[in-house]
């Protein structure tokens, strides 16, 4: 695979960075993700870390050297991350589970598969415009979709932080997915709302079209910080520029040994890989059992 990848996370004006980012690869598959722990709930950074850590470990377990079912990988892994967060809350004896939003993209055989829950976004830029974009699981996105407010009003709306979906929440997650065969010079941008919130889509597109990938990301991070000022949120980005002319098919076994990229995530949970073979009903039951245990646990001081 031929691609350039840039990632960066900044704390902004916050005391703690609750965002987590990661990327991992095998010779035939690439995975990258951004998680934004919810600041309105205790230990949001733990939820984000658990989600990123689980994605990386499951990828390492299955991508040898590629995934058998790439279109199913992210929804299953995100469901497992939700349960892992609930288990971590139980292990720490927290009254409420920490929560996070998550966006991730998997690239295999020239095709991108993505999934998200919450308001961290994926943008796919192609030939000078936004070709695809995830739709936030938020109340303001609902208002935009109904035509009640304009897209430009999202970042200043008084209910902009009201989310309808997240990992670690009271409801089992309903992950949205998408996919697209990549073309040369496509850019896939994953980011937390700390980046897209203060910026217009025109500013995002202009930076990525007029500069190489690494300085473009730096420019966007600086601009978002300036526009947000003293309210600057944690801001995290992972961006990919695709450089393949065409898809290379592999009919026989790979000759290159599996090797994943090291990351700085920490292991907060010992999640069993059997979660990836659970049915939706099994996941719901596991979550219900964990929530019942959390209700009985004493509140952490």
The 8 nearest C-alpha neighbors of each residue, nearest first, counted from 0:
[[1, 2, 243, 27, 26, 242, 109, 28],
 [2, 0, 242, 243, 241, 3, 240, 244],
 [1, 3, 241, 242, 240, 0, 4, 239],
 [4, 2, 240, 239, 241, 5, 1, 242],
 [3, 5, 239, 238, 240, 2, 6, 237],
 [4, 6, 238, 237, 213, 239, 3, 7],
 [7, 5, 237, 236, 238, 4, 8, 235],
 [6, 8, 236, 235, 237, 9, 5, 20],
 [7, 9, 235, 234, 236, 10, 6, 18],
 [10, 8, 234, 11, 233, 235, 7, 16],
 [9, 11, 233, 16, 13, 12, 234, 15],
 [10, 12, 231, 233, 232, 13, 9, 234],
 [13, 11, 231, 229, 232, 230, 10, 14],
 [12, 14, 15, 11, 10, 232, 233, 16],
 [13, 15, 12, 16, 10, 11, 233, 17],
 [16, 14, 13, 17, 10, 233, 44, 12],
 [15, 17, 10, 18, 233, 13, 14, 44],
 [16, 18, 44, 36, 43, 15, 35, 19],
 [19, 17, 35, 16, 34, 36, 233, 44],
 [18, 20, 34, 47, 33, 48, 35, 17],
 [21, 19, 33, 32, 34, 18, 51, 235],
 [20, 22, 32, 31, 51, 262, 33, 23],
 [21, 23, 31, 30, 32, 24, 20, 262],
 [22, 24, 260, 30, 259, 29, 31, 55],
 [25, 23, 29, 259, 28, 260, 30, 26],
 [24, 26, 28, 259, 27, 258, 64, 257],
 [27, 25, 64, 28, 257, 24, 255, 258],
 [28, 26, 25, 65, 64, 107, 0, 29],
 [29, 27, 107, 25, 65, 24, 106, 26],
 [28, 30, 24, 106, 105, 23, 25, 107],
 [29, 31, 105, 23, 22, 104, 24, 106],
 [32, 30, 22, 104, 21, 103, 23, 105],
 [31, 33, 103, 21, 102, 20, 104, 22],
 [32, 34, 20, 102, 101, 19, 190, 103],
 [35, 33, 101, 19, 47, 18, 100, 20],
 [34, 36, 18, 100, 99, 47, 17, 191],
 [37, 35, 43, 99, 44, 47, 17, 18],
 [38, 36, 43, 99, 39, 98, 40, 35],
 [37, 39, 40, 43, 36, 41, 17, 42],
 [38, 40, 37, 41, 43, 98, 36, 42],
 [41, 39, 38, 37, 97, 43, 42, 98],
 [40, 42, 43, 97, 39, 38, 95, 96],
 [43, 41, 45, 44, 97, 40, 46, 36],
 [42, 44, 36, 37, 97, 46, 45, 98],
 [43, 45, 17, 36, 47, 42, 46, 48],
 [44, 46, 48, 42, 43, 47, 49, 97],
 [47, 45, 49, 43, 98, 97, 44, 48],
 [46, 48, 36, 44, 34, 50, 99, 45],
 [49, 47, 45, 51, 50, 46, 52, 44],
 [48, 50, 52, 46, 47, 51, 267, 53],
 [51, 49, 80, 47, 53, 48, 52, 46],
 [52, 50, 54, 48, 53, 49, 47, 55],
 [53, 51, 49, 55, 50, 54, 264, 48],
 [52, 54, 56, 50, 55, 51, 49, 57],
 [55, 53, 51, 57, 52, 56, 58, 50],
 [56, 54, 58, 52, 53, 57, 59, 51],
 [55, 57, 59, 53, 58, 54, 60, 52],
 [56, 58, 60, 54, 59, 55, 53, 61],
 [57, 59, 55, 61, 60, 56, 62, 54],
 [60, 58, 56, 57, 61, 62, 55, 259],
 [59, 61, 57, 58, 56, 62, 63, 272],
 [60, 62, 58, 59, 63, 66, 57, 65],
 [63, 61, 65, 66, 64, 58, 59, 60],
 [64, 62, 65, 61, 257, 66, 25, 60],
 [63, 65, 62, 257, 25, 27, 26, 66],
 [66, 64, 62, 63, 27, 28, 67, 25],
 [67, 65, 62, 69, 68, 61, 63, 64],
 [66, 68, 69, 65, 61, 62, 72, 70],
 [69, 67, 66, 70, 71, 72, 65, 61],
 [70, 68, 72, 66, 71, 67, 112, 107],
 [69, 71, 68, 72, 112, 73, 178, 74],
 [72, 70, 69, 68, 73, 74, 75, 76],
 [71, 73, 69, 75, 70, 74, 76, 68],
 [72, 74, 76, 75, 71, 77, 114, 70],
 [75, 73, 77, 76, 72, 71, 174, 78],
 [76, 74, 78, 73, 72, 77, 275, 79],
 [75, 77, 79, 73, 78, 74, 72, 80],
 [76, 78, 80, 74, 79, 75, 73, 81],
 [79, 77, 81, 75, 80, 76, 74, 82],
 [78, 80, 76, 82, 77, 81, 274, 83],
 [81, 79, 77, 83, 50, 78, 82, 76],
 [82, 80, 166, 78, 84, 167, 79, 83],
 [81, 83, 85, 79, 84, 80, 286, 86],
 [82, 84, 80, 86, 85, 81, 270, 79],
 [85, 83, 87, 81, 86, 82, 46, 167],
 [86, 84, 82, 88, 87, 83, 96, 167],
 [87, 85, 89, 83, 88, 84, 90, 82],
 [86, 88, 90, 84, 89, 85, 83, 91],
 [89, 87, 96, 85, 91, 93, 86, 90],
 [88, 90, 92, 86, 87, 91, 293, 93],
 [89, 91, 87, 92, 88, 86, 93, 85],
 [92, 90, 88, 89, 93, 87, 299, 86],
 [93, 91, 89, 90, 296, 88, 299, 94],
 [94, 92, 88, 95, 91, 299, 298, 89],
 [93, 95, 298, 293, 296, 294, 92, 297],
 [96, 94, 93, 97, 293, 88, 41, 40],
 [95, 97, 88, 167, 85, 98, 93, 94],
 [98, 96, 43, 46, 42, 41, 167, 40],
 [99, 97, 167, 46, 43, 166, 37, 36],
 [100, 98, 36, 37, 166, 47, 35, 46],
 [99, 101, 117, 165, 35, 116, 34, 166],
 [100, 102, 34, 116, 115, 33, 119, 35],
 [103, 101, 115, 33, 32, 119, 114, 120],
 [104, 102, 32, 114, 113, 31, 115, 33],
 [103, 105, 113, 31, 112, 30, 32, 111],
 [104, 106, 30, 112, 111, 29, 113, 107],
 [107, 105, 111, 29, 110, 28, 112, 109],
 [106, 108, 28, 109, 110, 27, 105, 29],
 [109, 107, 110, 246, 247, 248, 106, 27],
 [110, 108, 246, 107, 181, 180, 106, 111],
 [109, 111, 180, 107, 181, 106, 108, 179],
 [110, 112, 106, 179, 178, 105, 180, 113],
 [113, 111, 178, 105, 104, 177, 70, 106],
 [112, 114, 104, 177, 176, 103, 178, 105],
 [113, 115, 176, 175, 103, 102, 73, 177],
 [116, 114, 102, 101, 175, 174, 103, 117],
 [115, 117, 174, 101, 100, 165, 164, 102],
 [118, 116, 136, 100, 165, 164, 135, 119],
 [119, 117, 135, 136, 120, 192, 100, 137],
 [120, 118, 191, 192, 190, 102, 117, 101],
 [121, 119, 190, 189, 133, 118, 102, 191],
 [120, 122, 189, 133, 188, 132, 123, 190],
 [121, 123, 132, 188, 187, 131, 124, 120],
 [124, 122, 187, 131, 130, 186, 129, 132],
 [125, 123, 129, 186, 130, 128, 185, 122],
 [124, 126, 185, 127, 128, 130, 129, 123],
 [127, 125, 128, 124, 185, 184, 130, 129],
 [126, 128, 125, 208, 124, 204, 129, 205],
 [129, 127, 124, 125, 126, 130, 204, 123],
 [128, 130, 124, 131, 123, 125, 122, 132],
 [129, 131, 124, 123, 125, 128, 132, 122],
 [132, 130, 123, 129, 122, 133, 124, 121],
 [133, 131, 122, 121, 123, 134, 130, 120],
 [132, 134, 121, 120, 135, 122, 131, 115],
 [135, 133, 132, 136, 140, 120, 118, 175],
 [134, 136, 118, 137, 117, 140, 133, 120],
 [137, 135, 117, 163, 164, 118, 162, 116],
 [138, 136, 162, 163, 140, 135, 139, 161],
 [137, 139, 141, 140, 161, 162, 142, 163],
 [138, 140, 142, 141, 137, 159, 153, 143],
 [141, 139, 143, 137, 142, 138, 135, 144],
 [140, 142, 138, 144, 139, 143, 145, 137],
 [141, 143, 139, 145, 147, 140, 144, 148],
 [144, 142, 140, 146, 148, 145, 141, 149],
 [145, 143, 141, 146, 142, 140, 147, 148],
 [144, 146, 142, 143, 147, 141, 148, 140],
 [145, 147, 143, 144, 148, 142, 149, 141],
 [148, 146, 142, 145, 143, 149, 144, 141],
 [149, 147, 143, 146, 142, 152, 150, 153],
 [148, 150, 151, 152, 143, 146, 147, 153],
 [149, 151, 152, 153, 143, 148, 140, 154],
 [150, 152, 149, 153, 154, 199, 148, 155],
 [153, 151, 150, 149, 155, 154, 156, 148],
 [152, 154, 156, 155, 151, 150, 139, 159],
 [153, 155, 196, 152, 156, 159, 197, 151],
 [156, 154, 153, 152, 157, 159, 151, 158],
 [155, 157, 159, 153, 158, 154, 152, 139],
 [158, 156, 159, 155, 160, 154, 153, 161],
 [159, 157, 160, 156, 161, 139, 138, 155],
 [158, 160, 156, 161, 157, 139, 153, 154],
 [161, 159, 158, 162, 137, 157, 138, 139],
 [160, 162, 158, 159, 138, 137, 163, 139],
 [163, 161, 137, 164, 136, 160, 138, 117],
 [162, 164, 137, 136, 138, 161, 165, 117],
 [165, 163, 117, 136, 162, 116, 172, 166],
 [166, 164, 100, 117, 116, 99, 168, 167],
 [165, 167, 81, 99, 98, 168, 100, 172],
 [166, 168, 98, 81, 84, 96, 97, 85],
 [169, 167, 170, 166, 165, 98, 96, 171],
 [168, 170, 171, 167, 290, 96, 166, 165],
 [171, 169, 168, 172, 164, 167, 165, 166],
 [170, 172, 173, 283, 169, 168, 286, 81],
 [173, 171, 174, 170, 166, 165, 164, 78],
 [172, 174, 175, 171, 164, 116, 78, 165],
 [173, 175, 116, 115, 172, 74, 176, 114],
 [176, 174, 114, 115, 173, 116, 177, 74],
 [177, 175, 114, 113, 174, 115, 178, 112],
 [178, 176, 113, 112, 114, 175, 179, 133],
 [177, 179, 112, 111, 113, 180, 176, 110],
 [178, 180, 111, 110, 181, 112, 177, 113],
 [181, 179, 110, 109, 111, 182, 178, 112],
 [180, 182, 110, 109, 179, 185, 111, 183],
 [181, 183, 185, 184, 180, 241, 244, 243],
 [182, 184, 242, 243, 244, 241, 185, 181],
 [185, 183, 241, 242, 240, 186, 182, 125],
 [186, 184, 125, 241, 183, 182, 124, 240],
 [187, 185, 240, 124, 239, 123, 188, 184],
 [188, 186, 123, 239, 238, 122, 124, 240],
 [187, 189, 238, 122, 121, 237, 186, 190],
 [190, 188, 121, 237, 236, 120, 238, 33],
 [191, 189, 236, 120, 235, 119, 33, 194],
 [190, 192, 119, 193, 235, 194, 234, 35],
 [193, 191, 195, 196, 194, 119, 190, 118],
 [192, 194, 234, 232, 191, 233, 196, 195],
 [195, 193, 192, 234, 196, 223, 191, 190],
 [194, 196, 192, 198, 197, 193, 191, 190],
 [195, 197, 192, 154, 198, 194, 193, 199],
 [196, 198, 223, 195, 227, 226, 194, 154],
 [199, 197, 195, 196, 223, 202, 200, 194],
 [198, 200, 202, 201, 203, 197, 195, 151],
 [199, 201, 203, 202, 204, 198, 195, 129],
 [200, 202, 204, 199, 203, 205, 198, 206],
 [203, 201, 205, 199, 200, 204, 206, 198],
 [204, 202, 200, 201, 206, 205, 207, 199],
 [203, 205, 201, 207, 202, 206, 208, 200],
 [206, 204, 202, 208, 207, 203, 201, 209],
 [207, 205, 215, 209, 203, 208, 204, 210],
 [206, 208, 204, 215, 205, 209, 210, 203],
 [209, 207, 205, 206, 210, 204, 127, 211],
 [208, 210, 206, 207, 205, 211, 215, 204],
 [211, 209, 215, 207, 208, 206, 212, 214],
 [212, 210, 213, 214, 215, 207, 209, 208],
 [211, 213, 215, 214, 216, 210, 207, 5],
 [214, 212, 216, 215, 211, 5, 217, 210],
 [215, 213, 217, 216, 212, 211, 218, 210],
 [216, 214, 218, 212, 210, 206, 217, 213],
 [217, 215, 219, 213, 218, 214, 220, 212],
 [216, 218, 214, 220, 215, 219, 221, 213],
 [219, 217, 215, 221, 216, 220, 222, 214],
 [220, 218, 222, 216, 221, 217, 223, 215],
 [221, 219, 217, 223, 218, 222, 216, 224],
 [222, 220, 218, 224, 219, 223, 217, 225],
 [221, 223, 219, 225, 224, 220, 218, 226],
 [222, 224, 226, 220, 197, 225, 221, 194],
 [225, 223, 227, 221, 222, 226, 231, 228],
 [224, 226, 222, 228, 223, 227, 221, 231],
 [225, 227, 223, 224, 228, 197, 222, 198],
 [226, 228, 231, 224, 230, 225, 197, 223],
 [229, 227, 225, 230, 231, 226, 224, 12],
 [228, 230, 231, 12, 227, 11, 224, 225],
 [231, 229, 227, 228, 232, 12, 11, 13],
 [232, 230, 227, 11, 12, 228, 229, 224],
 [233, 231, 193, 11, 234, 12, 230, 13],
 [232, 234, 10, 11, 193, 9, 16, 18],
 [233, 235, 193, 9, 194, 8, 232, 191],
 [236, 234, 8, 191, 190, 7, 9, 18],
 [237, 235, 190, 6, 7, 189, 238, 8],
 [236, 238, 6, 189, 5, 188, 190, 7],
 [239, 237, 188, 5, 187, 4, 189, 6],
 [240, 238, 4, 187, 186, 3, 241, 188],
 [239, 241, 186, 3, 2, 185, 184, 242],
 [242, 240, 2, 184, 185, 183, 243, 239],
 [241, 243, 2, 183, 1, 184, 240, 244],
 [244, 242, 1, 183, 245, 241, 0, 246],
 [245, 243, 183, 242, 246, 182, 241, 1],
 [244, 246, 243, 247, 109, 182, 183, 181],
 [245, 247, 109, 108, 248, 244, 243, 110],
 [248, 246, 245, 249, 108, 109, 0, 243],
 [247, 249, 246, 250, 108, 109, 251, 245],
 [248, 250, 251, 247, 252, 253, 108, 27],
 [251, 249, 248, 252, 253, 247, 108, 254],
 [252, 250, 249, 253, 254, 248, 255, 64],
 [251, 253, 254, 250, 249, 255, 64, 63],
 [252, 254, 255, 251, 64, 249, 256, 26],
 [253, 255, 256, 252, 251, 257, 64, 26],
 [254, 256, 253, 257, 26, 64, 258, 252],
 [257, 255, 254, 258, 64, 253, 26, 63],
 [256, 258, 64, 25, 63, 26, 255, 259],
 [259, 257, 25, 256, 260, 26, 24, 64],
 [260, 258, 24, 25, 23, 261, 59, 257],
 [259, 261, 23, 24, 262, 258, 22, 25],
 [262, 260, 259, 263, 23, 22, 264, 258],
 [263, 261, 264, 260, 21, 22, 23, 55],
 [262, 264, 265, 261, 21, 20, 52, 19],
 [265, 263, 262, 52, 48, 266, 51, 21],
 [264, 266, 267, 263, 52, 48, 49, 262],
 [265, 267, 268, 52, 264, 49, 269, 48],
 [268, 266, 49, 265, 269, 48, 87, 45],
 [269, 267, 270, 266, 87, 49, 83, 86],
 [270, 268, 271, 267, 266, 83, 87, 53],
 [269, 271, 268, 83, 272, 53, 274, 79],
 [270, 272, 273, 274, 269, 275, 83, 79],
 [273, 271, 274, 275, 270, 57, 276, 79],
 [272, 274, 275, 271, 276, 277, 270, 79],
 [275, 273, 272, 277, 276, 79, 271, 282],
 [274, 276, 273, 277, 272, 75, 79, 76],
 [275, 277, 273, 274, 278, 272, 75, 281],
 [278, 276, 274, 281, 275, 282, 279, 273],
 [277, 279, 281, 280, 282, 276, 275, 283],
 [278, 280, 282, 281, 283, 277, 284, 78],
 [281, 279, 283, 278, 282, 284, 277, 285],
 [282, 280, 278, 284, 283, 279, 277, 285],
 [281, 283, 285, 279, 280, 284, 286, 277],
 [284, 282, 280, 286, 281, 285, 287, 279],
 [283, 285, 287, 281, 286, 282, 288, 280],
 [286, 284, 282, 288, 287, 283, 281, 289],
 [285, 287, 289, 283, 284, 288, 290, 82],
 [286, 288, 284, 290, 285, 289, 283, 291],
 [289, 287, 285, 291, 286, 290, 284, 292],
 [288, 290, 292, 286, 291, 287, 293, 285],
 [291, 289, 293, 287, 292, 288, 286, 294],
 [292, 290, 288, 294, 289, 293, 287, 295],
 [291, 293, 289, 295, 290, 294, 296, 288],
 [294, 292, 290, 296, 295, 291, 94, 89],
 [295, 293, 291, 292, 296, 290, 94, 297],
 [294, 296, 292, 293, 297, 291, 94, 290],
 [297, 295, 293, 294, 92, 292, 94, 298],
 [298, 296, 299, 295, 94, 92, 93, 294],
 [299, 297, 94, 93, 300, 296, 92, 95],
 [298, 300, 93, 297, 92, 94, 91, 296],
 [299, 298, 297, 93, 94, 92, 91, 41]]
